Amino acid sequence: MSNSDTAQHKIGSGFEASSTADDVVRGIDLTGKLAIVTGGYSGLGLETTRALTGAGAHVVVPARRPETARENLSGIDGVETDELDLGDLESVRAFADRFLASGRTVDIVIGNAGIMACPESRVGPGWEAQFATNHLGHFALVNRLWPAIEPGGARVVSVSSRGHHAGGMRWDDVHWRRGYDKWEAYGQAKTANVLFAVHLDRLARERGVRAFSLHPGAILTPLQRHLERQEMVERGWIDEEGNLLDPDGFKTPQQGAATQVWAATSPQLDGLGGVYLEDCDIAEPAPADGERVGVKDWATDPEQAARLWELSAELTGVNAFAA
């Protein structure tokens, strides 16, 4: 397989859906490595931070709620917190400036923070909040941190979701100014997370930086904060008392964090990049029968990835790769 084009097919990693973050990092020494994990203080992010620090990494956790982050991370060695609101580009710039001023290089960036299926809400100049927070904020963050990412030959991990199956880019109305649907808007934001990794990998691979996207699995975490209990009952996730209806269909947070930790650290991915992962392996293309596994072609299309990069650079005013 060439260094430039990784096939979207399983490589037989030896791990599976039930593997945990600790399983995939076992035997990997991250001493001296620095990782930035957005949202690394709750849900999957917290388990990701635990696994990386447990393997010796120093983890920077930029958080919208720094006090909560400090509280949740107390007792974990090798962590520092800072302030970052991904829905506010000025906050992204300020965090990146503070980090760059420290003169450190980055080995791992995990864009883990996100919002899901929220009521229609807008940030910045009227941008749809899910697209702006989940995609544009991370786009601006990685581009602003590029002077620290490039020298480290870092891996950039974009946490997407099977939610991308809900739809591709709505090019004529990316900010959902008409007919807002919270799940379709979430789907677009998660498609954007995959397309971001596709194009970043294309731009950065010659400089030793590789990018991956992934579906962590179905996990009940604080990500569901915008959903009413009745909606989760109707979707067949829980019963009226709040008990999981299909415990085997859901991962624990430790299992949910595994694929992003594997993406960030596994030597099995050396020389590879630009692909979407699930269950600690490269995913297969989604089957035509509509089963919600694998990755949809609209999320891996290099032309759409390039188009999204241009649009994102235009919207955020940041592009580390501008000629």
ZATIKE-41055 format. One line per 4 residues: their letters; for each residue x, y, z of C-alpha. Coordinates in pm, whole numbers. Layout:
% residues N
a) X:Y:Z ~ ...
***
This chain:
% residues 323
msns) 0:0:0 ~ 138:338:-93 ~ 208:601:170 ~ -30:839:-1
dtaq) -352:641:-46 ~ -483:421:233 ~ -755:181:126 ~ -1084:204:317
hkig) -1074:-164:424 ~ -1008:-354:743 ~ -646:-437:827 ~ -719:-704:1088
sgfe) -598:-510:1391 ~ -677:-789:1637 ~ -902:-556:1837 ~ -1282:-547:1834
asst) -1590:-358:1951 ~ -1539:-472:2311 ~ -1172:-361:2329 ~ -1107:-80:2577
addv) -884:225:2559 ~ -644:54:2801 ~ -637:-258:2580 ~ -529:-70:2267
vrgi) -259:135:2442 ~ -111:-157:2637 ~ 260:-188:2563 ~ 278:156:2397
dltg) 508:406:2571 ~ 395:767:2528 ~ 652:914:2766 ~ 758:1257:2640
klai) 458:1283:2405 ~ 209:1569:2423 ~ -158:1528:2334 ~ -437:1784:2308
vtgg) -783:1635:2366 ~ -1081:1867:2327 ~ -1357:1777:2572 ~ -1110:1546:2744
ysgl) -1283:1580:3080 ~ -1616:1398:3039 ~ -1757:1090:2870 ~ -1527:941:2607
glet) -1286:1233:2638 ~ -1221:1160:3005 ~ -1148:791:2933 ~ -922:900:2645
tral) -727:1132:2877 ~ -697:854:3137 ~ -560:606:2881 ~ -309:850:2727
tgag) -174:972:3062 ~ -164:611:3184 ~ 74:536:2894 ~ 296:830:2990
ahvv) 166:1117:2773 ~ 116:1472:2895 ~ -239:1576:2802 ~ -368:1929:2754
vpar) -745:1948:2796 ~ -896:2270:2660 ~ -1247:2301:2801 ~ -1549:2526:2773
rpet) -1595:2473:3147 ~ -1240:2476:3288 ~ -1356:2451:3653 ~ -1557:2135:3576
aren) -1260:2000:3380 ~ -1024:2055:3674 ~ -1272:1885:3907 ~ -1323:1582:3679
lsgi) -951:1542:3612 ~ -832:1580:3971 ~ -619:1285:4073 ~ -499:1215:3717
dgve) -129:1294:3676 ~ 12:1454:3364 ~ -286:1673:3276 ~ -325:2047:3233
tdel) -646:2235:3155 ~ -711:2554:2963 ~ -1011:2744:2834 ~ -1161:2687:2489
dlgd) -1507:2737:2343 ~ -1512:2576:1998 ~ -1820:2777:1906 ~ -1625:3102:1949
lesv) -1342:3157:1699 ~ -1187:3426:1919 ~ -1164:3172:2203 ~ -1001:2924:1960
rafa) -745:3186:1856 ~ -668:3280:2218 ~ -615:2918:2322 ~ -391:2847:2022
drfl) -187:3162:2089 ~ -136:3064:2453 ~ -30:2714:2354 ~ 207:2829:2078
asgr) 364:3077:2321 ~ 467:2780:2538 ~ 701:2670:2257 ~ 593:2305:2276
tvdi) 524:2067:1990 ~ 219:1843:1965 ~ 226:1469:1894 ~ -148:1397:1908
vign) -458:1611:1855 ~ -796:1449:1925 ~ -1099:1655:1828 ~ -1332:1480:2070
agim) -1562:1758:2193 ~ -1898:1803:2029 ~ -2270:1862:2057 ~ -2547:1637:1928
acpe) -2904:1689:1812 ~ -2946:2020:1988 ~ -3247:2247:1934 ~ -3181:2500:1659
srvg) -2917:2737:1790 ~ -2664:2972:1633 ~ -2316:3090:1718 ~ -2084:3357:1581
pgwe) -2227:3528:1272 ~ -2541:3311:1273 ~ -2375:2975:1204 ~ -2564:2654:1284
aqfa) -2422:2544:1618 ~ -2348:2176:1542 ~ -2159:2250:1219 ~ -1980:2545:1382
tnhl) -1879:2367:1704 ~ -1814:2012:1583 ~ -1642:2109:1257 ~ -1546:2475:1214
ghfa) -1408:2511:1567 ~ -1184:2207:1526 ~ -1085:2319:1174 ~ -971:2657:1309
lvnr) -798:2495:1607 ~ -587:2254:1400 ~ -494:2522:1147 ~ -393:2767:1421
lwpa) -192:2500:1603 ~ -18:2391:1281 ~ 320:2547:1378 ~ 324:2309:1679
iepg) 166:2012:1498 ~ 399:1992:1198 ~ 732:1957:1384 ~ 590:1675:1598
garv) 482:1471:1295 ~ 153:1451:1480 ~ -155:1240:1432 ~ -479:1438:1413
vsvs) -790:1242:1507 ~ -1134:1374:1416 ~ -1412:1209:1617 ~ -1707:1163:1384
srgh) -1999:923:1427 ~ -2222:678:1251 ~ -2450:984:1256 ~ -2284:1083:928
hagg) -2513:825:762 ~ -2800:1073:817 ~ -2677:1290:533 ~ -2394:1454:345
mrwd) -2307:1820:308 ~ -2603:2049:246 ~ -2398:2272:18 ~ -2681:2512:-65
dvhw) -2759:2573:305 ~ -2481:2450:536 ~ -2611:2667:820 ~ -2967:2530:804
rrgy) -3135:2865:762 ~ -3445:2681:640 ~ -3610:2358:751 ~ -3384:2282:1047
dkwe) -3373:1914:1142 ~ -3153:1846:1443 ~ -3054:1492:1338 ~ -2980:1583:976
aygq) -2779:1884:1093 ~ -2587:1652:1327 ~ -2531:1417:1032 ~ -2386:1699:823
akta) -2152:1801:1107 ~ -2030:1442:1146 ~ -1983:1407:768 ~ -1775:1726:789
nvlf) -1556:1563:1056 ~ -1473:1280:814 ~ -1415:1509:514 ~ -1185:1726:729
avhl) -958:1429:803 ~ -960:1323:436 ~ -831:1660:313 ~ -602:1737:607
drla) -429:1404:545 ~ -390:1488:177 ~ -235:1829:258 ~ -21:1721:554
rerg) 107:1371:477 ~ 417:1495:292 ~ 512:1678:611 ~ 476:1367:823
vraf) 137:1451:975 ~ -149:1203:930 ~ -520:1236:999 ~ -797:989:1080
slhp) -1169:1006:1154 ~ -1381:752:1339 ~ -1707:629:1485 ~ -1656:555:1855
gail) -1963:333:1884 ~ -2301:383:2048 ~ -2247:500:2407 ~ -2477:686:2644
tplq) -2269:982:2763 ~ -2331:1352:2840 ~ -2346:1397:2459 ~ -2715:1305:2490
rhle) -2783:1607:2714 ~ -3016:1769:2457 ~ -3241:1464:2422 ~ -3559:1418:2625
rqem) -3594:1078:2792 ~ -3907:1014:2582 ~ -3710:1061:2260 ~ -3451:803:2373
verg) -3738:567:2461 ~ -3889:617:2113 ~ -3552:548:1952 ~ -3540:217:2139
wide) -3235:304:2348 ~ -3390:294:2695 ~ -3714:195:2868 ~ -3944:432:3057
egnl) -3729:387:3371 ~ -3411:483:3188 ~ -3263:130:3165 ~ -3072:31:2850
ldpd) -3293:-189:2631 ~ -3006:-344:2440 ~ -2697:-334:2663 ~ -2504:-537:2403
gfkt) -2572:-267:2144 ~ -2402:-1:2355 ~ -2038:32:2453 ~ -1907:144:2789
pqqg) -1720:478:2785 ~ -1392:281:2815 ~ -1483:80:2502 ~ -1610:393:2327
aatq) -1277:570:2379 ~ -1079:279:2237 ~ -1100:363:1867 ~ -980:722:1910
vwaa) -693:610:2135 ~ -603:341:1880 ~ -615:601:1602 ~ -386:832:1797
tspq) -125:579:1910 ~ -124:249:1724 ~ 189:153:1529 ~ -47:-52:1309
ldgl) -148:278:1146 ~ 205:401:1076 ~ 226:524:717 ~ -153:523:679
ggvy) -406:805:696 ~ -713:980:562 ~ -945:693:651 ~ -1248:640:875
ledc) -1222:387:1156 ~ -1466:191:1371 ~ -1425:-79:1636 ~ -1046:-27:1643
diae) -992:-104:1276 ~ -1025:71:941 ~ -1394:59:844 ~ -1532:-87:524
papa) -1735:127:281 ~ -2104:134:387 ~ -2310:-140:220 ~ -2572:-40:-35
dger) -2856:-202:165 ~ -2865:89:409 ~ -2728:-99:711 ~ -2565:163:936
vgvk) -2211:29:937 ~ -1897:149:761 ~ -1851:485:596 ~ -2071:654:336
dwat) -1901:757:11 ~ -2019:1118:52 ~ -1794:1143:360 ~ -1479:1017:190
dpeq) -1513:1189:-148 ~ -1185:1382:-202 ~ -1357:1650:-413 ~ -1614:1721:-143
aarl) -1334:1720:115 ~ -1143:1984:-82 ~ -1460:2190:-126 ~ -1533:2179:247
wels) -1175:2282:327 ~ -1206:2588:103 ~ -1543:2683:253 ~ -1411:2636:609
aelt) -1103:2847:539 ~ -1326:3119:396 ~ -1565:3111:695 ~ -1297:3100:967
gvna) -1033:3312:796 ~ -769:3051:881 ~ -575:2820:649 ~ -231:2695:747
faa) -181:2560:393 ~ -267:2875:196 ~ -15:2933:-82
***
